[in-house]
Amino acid sequence: MTKQQKSLLIKQALKLTTLGIKVEQERDILRRLVEQGYAYTSPEMREALTRFRQVDAEWKQLEAEHLASKVEIQRGR
């Protein structure tokens, strides 16, 4: 594994960690809204769900890229 490859994997892993924290924060906001009795169709719930879906989609995309990078690097050995 080259320094560039290792650096890429580390950067991706750090970004995944940060995004994972954001996903959990948004999930917690949704959970609290439900516990407080907000309707699923309320503006607050829709906004929170939109934010959650955006961060979750970003996390899933980066995770797929990270896993693909790992496989590609391992094949190149």
C-alpha positions, 0 to 999 in steps of 0.5 A, spaced: 500 500 500 502 506 497 502 512 502 497 515 497 492 509 498 493 509 505 492 517 506 486 516 502 483 510 506 484 514 512 481 520 510 475 516 508 475 513 514 475 520 518 469 522 514 465 516 515 466 517 523 464 524 522 458 523 518 456 517 522 456 522 528 451 526 524 447 521 522 446 519 529 445 526 531 439 527 526 436 520 528 436 522 535 432 529 533 427 524 529 426 520 536 425 526 540 420 529 535 416 522 536 417 522 543 414 529 544 408 527 540 409 531 533 405 528 527 409 525 522 406 530 517 408 536 521 413 541 518 418 539 524 418 532 522 419 533 515 425 537 516 428 533 520 427 527 516 429 530 510 436 532 514 437 525 516 436 522 509 441 527 506 446 525 511 444 518 511 445 518 503 452 521 504 454 516 509 452 510 505 455 513 498 462 514 502 461 508 505 461 504 498 466 508 495 471 507 501 469 499 501 471 499 493 477 503 495 479 498 500 478 492 495 481 496 489 487 497 493 488 489 496 487 487 488 493 491 487 498 488 492 
